[in-house]
Amino acid sequence: MQPPASFDDRDGTIWYNGNYMPWRDAKLHVLNHGLHYASCVFEGERVYNKKIFKLNEHTERLHHSGELLGFKVPYSVAELNEVCKQVVAKNTIENGYVRPFAWRGSEMMAVSAQKTKIHVAVAAWSWPSYFSNEAKERGLKLQISKWQRPAPNTAPTASKAAGLYMICTLSKHAAEQAGYEDALMLDYRGYIAEATGANMFLVMNGELHTPTPDCFLNGITRLTVIDLAKKRGIKVVERHIKPEELAHAQEVFITGSAAEVTPIGSIEHYTFTVGPVTKQLMQDYSDLVRRP
Ligand code: PMP
């Protein structure tokens, strides 16, 4: 089988600073603040049957993420919503992923970057599933990362900012190299925080327990699943959860735009079943995102 084409060498259309252009032409100079100093924010959205799920929430979060990094995304939420829809249509995506992003440009190349231009681009590609179906059926194997989610006064933790992903990539690489599929990250206090790109839920005696999102993203999928659970009459408890409490969880799953609702089979020596609550919420989520 041929490896998939590198992301910079594909057919298609990318929107870049106001223009739709051929995929391979969406380039920038090596000297830019976003690359050197991580002044970059992004979104990850799913397309189901040609429609972007919760598009407006994602675009609003992109704006908010930029504000938390001290810059204004120079296109309105309405303009960017329209761009995202156009990019999906122009790339003829039925089921896939949309990646809007904004970053500081090249006018200043040191820590201070007040006068940099804010660049914005949107790409989209077909993408059926983040984890394999086989892994989803048995539940993923997670390692506990040595990296912890930083305190909210050490990083803008509510921003979907590129810089915050440095420790996610390190955690995920370490997990993969040790034979796991993903990592559970604890927070700076040692409580359960999240996976490297998704939020965590524990099923404990029929109730759904989920960490309070006070130092990591309060995911759009997380909020959606909390709603779905409440509609099913499942009690949802947001609280600080210690890793030892994993011994008392019957089921565990993660949620994210890319991950959707994905069961966890084990976190190191703690094991879980892909049980009725997880299966119900996977089904409810799958039905909701595909509702016309
Ligand atoms: N945490 C992290 C670190 C993520 O990357 C994501 C995916 N954006 C999430 C949580 C879940 O967020 P959402 O449900 O909004 O995609």
Residues whose N, C-alpha, C, O or C-beta is under 5 A from the ligand:
A	BS01	PMP	G44 E194 A195 T196 G197 A198 N199 L217 G219 I220 T221 R222 T255 G256 S257 A258
